[in-house]
Amino acid sequence: MARLVIVSNRVPPPRERAGQAGGLAVAIRDALRKDGGLWFGWTGEVAETTTAALKILTSGRVTYATMDLGKTDHRQYYVGYANSTLWPMLHYRVGLLEYKREEFEGYLRVNETMASALLPLLGPEDVIWVHDYHLIPFGQALRRQGVRNPIGIFLHTPFPVPALFEALPRQGLLLEALMAFDLIGFQTDLDLKAFHGCITDIAKGEVGPDGAVTAYGRTAGAAVFPVGIDGDGFARMAASAAKSGETARLRDSLVGRRLIIGVDRLDYSKGLVNRFHAYDRLLESRPEHRAKVTFLQIAARSRSDVAPYRALRHELEQAAGRTNGRFAEFDWVPIRYLTRALPRSTLAGFYRMSQVGFVTPLRDGMNLVAKEYVAAQPAEDPGVLVLSRFAGAAREFDAAMLVNPYDLDEMADTLHRALVMPIDERRSRWSAMMESVKRHSARSWSQSFLKALNAAAAERPARCLVASR
């Protein structure tokens, strides 16, 4: 019987309680929950040197196999190429892109090392599902070592249009590496269209009528698989968490004030600075909301070893300080800003009691916080989702209050509309979004991807024959 093997950059411990503001770990855990499998990747720990000695742990039906990275590999592969080169490129922030040849070589080397470490664990029937931009060369590394199993990759990030992707040095090597997979999955139709453009314009390949791509002597499937959550499960969690001590403390501290909530990883792609400025603009232009509404932003620190992230944290602290200095009263602080992670169950309770979810990335793959916020709402009195039109979730949530995160006045006006929205409109918007949450669940996401992966792998011999002609 086929076993699912998940490969991701980092594998969180099975009992890790840190809050997950949406993202890859939440989606994978939901996907593995029913059928189990093997989850392989980096421990998140940095050792003196990289070692292929694996740490094996089984929890329920899932086996976790992890390895440490050495200092040099961590610096070059993770801090350097993955997060200082690829991440800004994939999020359309070319001005923040830093490229060093030795970091690119380290990125390739770590992918080869990780592939070698996984190889002894693989069985002939295993289906391998690789996740995200850290591991673009991983499938190619496995193929070089003789693996013929079905291998697919899902990119949780956006994918840049050809005019941007061409700015990345040696971008052709990444496109060639992607072609080693049987299936390449994207969050939205816009990302797939951008990838198709890169195949035709940069790789000089072809796009078939079914979306499959041919380049570098291979043909691979390529399609859209919107990532989701367990909406019903999260709704139950939120209803239970609404009765928790943490939620009661937050509710009591508001003293009847309305709550706007934002939950993100501390990252420049999330539009946090613009979000703080837009809330400041709301208080300035709509004085009736002063001392009547509080904005709680939770932004767990991440990648503090990357310079732009340290600068972002400082800028946000200054922005929050300016707003609080301008508008605070002796019994009211406009912005509550936390930079530590909270358990997901605690966040669910906070979502449920808030009147507005403020999710405004400058560019995002999907953004599961938006889906979690919707799932957490009580049907009888739901809150309003204010969502960036540049989040992948906006392709599904046309009933959200969509905004341009670069337009501070539009965001301020939309926050006002959300705060005063009649209950009938709130219910109508929420109902439409909740239907989408249930339709595009974590389970349906994984099932549809794996079904397409097996179909693509079955067609591999014929595809390779066509590509070689």
C-alpha positions in Angstrom: 0.0 0.0 0.0 1.3 3.5 -0.9 2.6 5.5 2.0 2.6 9.3 1.9 6.0 10.9 2.5 5.9 14.6 3.3 9.1 16.6 2.9 9.3 20.2 4.2 12.1 22.5 5.2 11.3 22.3 8.9 9.3 19.7 10.8 7.8 21.0 14.0 7.7 18.5 16.9 4.4 16.7 17.0 3.4 18.3 20.4 4.7 21.8 19.6 2.2 24.3 21.1 3.4 27.5 19.6 0.8 29.4 17.7 0.7 28.8 14.0 -0.6 31.9 12.1 -1.9 29.7 9.3 0.8 28.4 6.9 2.5 25.2 5.9 2.7 23.4 9.2 -1.1 23.7 9.9 -2.0 22.5 6.4 0.3 19.5 6.5 -0.8 18.4 10.0 -4.4 18.6 8.8 -3.5 16.6 5.7 -1.7 13.9 7.6 -4.2 13.6 10.4 -6.4 10.8 8.8 -4.0 8.6 6.8 -0.7 9.2 8.5 2.7 8.8 6.8 6.3 10.0 7.1 7.2 13.6 7.6 10.8 14.4 6.9 12.9 17.6 7.2 15.1 19.8 9.3 14.7 19.9 13.1 15.1 23.6 13.2 18.3 23.1 15.3 21.7 24.3 14.2 24.7 22.1 15.0 28.4 22.5 14.4 28.1 20.5 11.2 25.3 19.0 9.2 24.7 15.4 10.0 22.6 12.8 8.1 22.0 11.0 11.4 18.2 11.1 11.7 16.0 11.6 14.8 13.0 9.3 14.4 9.8 9.8 16.5 6.4 8.3 16.0 3.2 10.0 17.1 -0.1 8.4 16.2 0.0 7.3 12.6 2.8 9.8 11.7 6.5 9.1 11.8 8.7 12.2 12.1 12.3 11.9 10.7 14.5 15.0 11.2 18.1 16.1 10.9 20.1 19.0 12.1 21.8 21.6 9.9 25.4 22.8 10.4 26.2 26.4 10.9 27.6 27.0 7.4 24.7 25.1 5.7 22.1 27.0 7.8 23.7 30.3 6.9 24.0 29.7 3.2 20.9 27.5 2.5 18.4 29.0 4.9 19.4 32.5 6.0 21.1 33.2 2.7 19.6 31.8 -0.5 16.1 30.7 0.7 15.2 33.8 2.8 17.4 36.6 1.4 17.2 35.6 -2.3 14.2 33.4 -3.0 11.7 34.8 -0.5 11.8 38.4 -1.6 11.8 37.3 -5.3 8.7 35.2 -4.8 7.0 38.0 -3.0 7.7 40.6 -5.7 10.3 42.5 -3.4 13.2 42.5 -5.9 14.7 45.5 -4.1 15.3 43.3 -1.0 16.9 40.5 -3.0 20.5 39.6 -2.1 22.4 37.0 -4.1 25.7 35.4 -3.4 27.0 32.5 -5.5 28.3 30.5 -2.5 24.8 30.7 -0.9 23.2 29.4 -4.0 25.7 26.5 -4.0 24.9 25.9 -0.3 21.2 25.8 -1.2 21.9 23.1 -3.8 24.2 21.2 -1.5 21.8 21.0 1.4 19.0 19.7 -0.9 21.4 17.0 -2.1 22.3 16.1 1.5 18.7 16.0 2.6 17.8 13.8 -0.3 20.6 11.4 0.6 19.3 11.3 4.2 15.8 10.5 3.1 16.8 7.8 0.6 17.2 4.9 3.0 13.7 5.5 4.4 11.9 5.3 1.1 9.9 2.2 0.0 9.1 1.3 -3.6 5.4 2.3 -3.2 5.9 5.6 -1.4 4.4 8.8 -2.8 6.7 11.8 -2.1 5.2 15.3 -1.6 7.7 18.1 -1.3 6.7 21.5 0.1 7.8 25.0 -0.7 10.6 27.1 -2.1 13.4 25.8 0.2 13.3 22.5 -1.6 12.9 23.3 -5.3 16.0 21.2 -6.2 15.0 18.3 -3.9 13.2 16.3 -6.6 16.1 16.6 -9.0 18.4 15.4 -6.2 16.3 12.3 -5.6 16.1 11.6 -9.4 19.9 11.7 -9.6 20.0 9.1 -6.8 17.8 6.7 -8.7 14.4 7.5 -7.1 11.6 6.7 -9.6 8.7 7.1 -7.2 6.0 9.7 -7.8 7.3 13.1 -6.6 5.3 16.3 -6.5 6.0 19.8 -5.1 3.5 22.3 -3.8 4.6 26.0 -3.6 2.9 27.8 -0.7 4.3 31.1 -1.9 3.3 33.2 -4.9 5.2 32.7 -8.1 6.6 35.7 -9.9 5.9 36.8 -13.5 8.7 36.3 -16.1 9.8 39.9 -16.1 10.5 39.6 -12.3 11.9 36.1 -12.3 14.5 37.0 -14.9 16.1 39.3 -12.4 17.0 36.2 -10.3 20.6 35.0 -11.2 20.6 31.5 -12.6 16.9 31.3 -12.6 17.0 28.7 -15.4 18.5 26.1 -13.0 15.5 26.4 -10.7 13.1 26.0 -13.6 15.0 22.9 -14.7 15.0 21.5 -11.2 11.2 21.9 -11.0 10.9 19.8 -14.2 12.2 16.8 -12.2 8.8 16.7 -10.4 5.9 14.8 -11.8 3.5 17.5 -10.6 4.0 21.2 -9.6 1.2 22.7 -7.6 0.3 26.4 -7.1 -2.1 28.3 -4.8 -3.9 30.4 -7.5 -4.5 30.6 -11.2 -2.4 33.8 -11.2 0.6 31.8 -9.9 0.1 29.1 -12.5 -0.1 31.6 -15.3 3.1 33.3 -14.1 4.9 29.9 -14.0 3.6 29.1 -17.5 5.1 32.4 -18.7 8.4 31.5 -17.2 8.4 28.2 -19.0 7.7 29.7 -22.4 9.7 32.9 -22.0 12.7 31.8 -20.0 13.0 28.1 -20.5 11.7 28.3 -24.1 9.4 25.4 -23.3 5.8 24.6 -24.1 2.5 24.6 -22.2 0.0 21.9 -23.1 -3.8 22.3 -23.2 -4.1 20.6 -19.9 -1.6 23.0 -18.2 1.3 20.5 -18.3 4.7 22.0 -19.2 7.5 20.6 -21.3 11.1 21.9 -21.0 14.6 20.6 -20.5 13.6 17.2 -22.0 10.8 16.5 -19.5 7.1 17.0 -19.2 5.5 17.7 -15.8 2.0 18.4 -14.7 1.2 21.9 -13.3 -2.1 22.9 -11.7 -3.8 24.9 -9.0 -4.7 23.4 -5.7 -5.9 26.0 -3.2 -4.7 25.0 0.3 -7.3 24.8 3.0 -8.0 24.1 6.7 -10.2 21.8 8.6 -13.0 24.4 8.8 -15.4 22.4 11.0 -12.6 21.4 13.4 -11.4 24.9 13.7 -14.9 26.2 14.3 -15.3 23.7 17.2 -11.9 24.7 18.6 -13.0 28.4 18.5 -16.3 27.8 20.2 -14.5 25.9 23.0 -11.8 28.5 23.2 -14.3 31.3 23.6 -15.0 30.0 27.1 -11.3 29.8 28.0 -9.6 31.9 30.7 -7.4 33.6 28.1 -10.4 34.7 26.0 -12.2 35.9 29.1 -9.1 37.9 30.2 -9.0 39.6 26.7 -12.7 40.3 26.7 -12.6 41.8 30.2 -9.6 44.0 29.4 -11.5 45.5 26.5 -14.3 46.9 28.8 -16.9 46.6 26.1 -14.7 48.0 23.3 -14.7 46.5 19.8 -11.7 44.4 18.7 -9.8 44.4 15.4 -7.3 41.5 15.2 -4.3 40.8 13.0 -2.3 37.6 13.3 0.9 37.1 11.3 4.4 36.0 11.3 6.7 39.0 11.6 7.5 39.4 7.9 7.7 42.3 5.4 5.4 40.5 3.0 2.5 40.8 5.5 2.0 44.6 5.1 2.2 45.2 8.8 3.6 48.7 8.6 0.9 49.8 6.2 -1.7 48.1 8.4 -0.6 50.1 11.4 -0.6 53.4 9.4 -4.1 52.6 8.1 -5.4 52.1 11.6 -3.8 55.4 12.6 -5.6 57.0 9.6 -8.9 55.5 10.8 -8.5 57.1 14.3 -7.5 60.4 12.7 -10.3 60.6 10.1 -13.0 58.9 12.2 -12.8 60.3 15.7 -16.0 58.5 16.7 -13.9 55.3 16.9 -11.4 56.7 19.4 -11.6 54.9 22.7 -14.3 52.6 21.2 -12.1 50.1 19.3 -8.8 48.4 20.0 -6.4 46.9 17.5 -4.6 43.7 18.6 -1.7 42.7 16.4 0.1 39.5 17.1 3.3 39.1 15.0 5.5 36.3 16.1 9.1 37.0 15.6 10.9 35.1 12.8 14.2 35.1 10.8 15.7 37.6 13.3 19.1 36.7 11.7 18.0 38.3 8.4 18.6 42.1 8.4 15.3 43.3 6.9 13.4 41.4 9.6 15.3 43.2 12.4 14.6 46.5 10.6 10.9 45.7 10.3 10.5 45.0 14.0 12.0 48.3 14.8 9.8 50.1 12.3 6.7 48.5 13.7 7.6 49.4 17.3 8.0 53.0 16.2 4.7 53.0 14.3 2.8 51.5 17.3 4.4 54.0 19.6 3.4 57.0 17.4 -0.2 55.9 17.2 -0.4 55.2 20.9 1.3 58.5 21.7 -1.2 60.4 19.6 -4.4 58.8 20.6 -4.1 56.9 23.9 -6.2 57.8 26.9 -5.3 56.9 30.5 -7.7 53.9 30.2 -7.2 53.0 26.6 -4.3 52.0 24.4 -5.2 52.0 20.6 -2.7 49.3 19.5 -1.7 46.2 21.5 1.3 44.7 19.7 2.7 41.3 20.7 5.8 39.7 19.1 5.5 36.2 20.6 3.6 33.2 19.3 0.3 32.1 21.0 -1.2 28.6 20.9 -3.5 28.1 18.0 -6.4 27.3 20.3 -5.9 30.7 22.0 -5.9 32.5 18.7 -9.1 30.7 17.8 -10.9 32.1 20.8 -9.5 35.6 20.1 -10.7 35.4 16.4 -14.2 34.4 17.6 -14.7 37.4 19.9 -13.2 40.0 17.5 -15.4 42.2 15.3 -12.9 42.6 12.4 -10.2 40.4 11.1 -7.4 42.6 9.5 -5.4 40.5 7.0 -3.6 42.7 4.5 -0.4 41.2 3.1 1.4 43.0 0.3 1.7 39.6 -1.5 0.8 36.1 -0.1 0.5 32.6 -1.3 -2.9 31.8 0.3 -3.0 33.1 3.9 -4.7 30.6 6.1 -5.3 33.2 8.9 -8.1 34.5 6.7 -9.7 31.1 6.5 -9.2 30.5 10.2 -10.8 33.9 11.0 -13.9 33.0 9.0 -14.2 29.5 10.4 -13.9 30.8 14.0 -16.9 33.2 13.7 -20.2 32.5 15.3 -22.9 32.2 12.7 -25.4 34.3 14.6 -23.1 37.3 15.0 -20.1 37.0 12.7 -17.2 39.4 12.4 -16.0 41.0 9.1 -12.9 40.0 7.2 -10.9 42.9 5.7 -8.6 41.2 3.2 -5.8 42.2 0.8 -6.7 41.6 -2.8 -3.1 40.3 -3.1 -3.6 37.4 -0.8 -4.3 34.1 -2.5 -7.4 33.7 -0.3 -8.9 36.8 -2.1 -9.4 34.5 -5.2 -11.9 32.5 -3.1 -13.3 35.2 -0.7 -14.9 37.7 -3.0 -17.4 38.2 -0.1 -14.6 39.7 2.1 -14.0 43.4 2.3 -11.2 43.5 -0.3 -8.6 46.3 -0.1 -5.4 47.4 -1.7 -2.8 47.3 1.1 -0.9 50.2 -0.5 -3.9 52.5 -0.2 -4.0 53.7 3.5 -7.2 55.7 3.0 -9.0 52.8 1.4 -8.0 50.6 4.3 -9.1 53.1 6.8 -12.5 53.6 5.1 -13.0 49.9 4.9 -12.2 49.4 8.6 -14.9 52.0 9.3 -17.4 50.2 7.1 -16.6 46.9 8.7 -17.1 48.3 12.2 -20.5 49.7 11.4 -21.7 47.0 9.0 -25.3 45.8 9.7 -25.7 42.2 10.9 -27.6 41.0 7.9 -24.7 42.0 5.6 -22.2 40.4 8.0 -24.1 37.1 8.0 -24.5 37.1 4.2 -20.8 37.7 3.6 -19.7 35.2 6.3 -22.0 32.5 4.9 -20.5 32.8 1.4 -16.9 32.6 2.8 -17.7 29.7 5.1 -19.0 27.7 2.2 -15.7 28.2 0.5 -13.7 27.2 3.6 -15.6 23.9 3.7 -15.3 23.3 0.0 -11.5 23.9 -0.1 -10.6 22.0 3.0 -7.2 20.6 4.0 -8.5 17.2 3.2 -9.8 18.0 -0.3 -6.5 19.9 -1.0 -4.4 16.9 -0.2 -6.7 14.4 -1.9 -6.9 16.4 -5.1 -3.1 17.0 -5.2 -2.2 13.4 -4.6 -4.8 12.1 -7.1 -3.3 14.4 -9.7 0.3 13.4 -8.7 -0.4 9.7 -9.1 -2.0 10.4 -12.5 1.0 12.5 -13.6 3.4 9.8 -12.5 1.5 7.1 -14.4 1.9 9.2 -17.5 5.6 9.8 -16.9 7.1 7.3 -19.5 4.9 8.6 -22.3 5.6 12.2 -21.4 9.4 11.7 -21.3 9.2 9.9 -24.7 7.3 12.9 -26.2 9.7 15.4 -24.6 12.7 13.6 -26.0 11.5 13.7 -29.6 
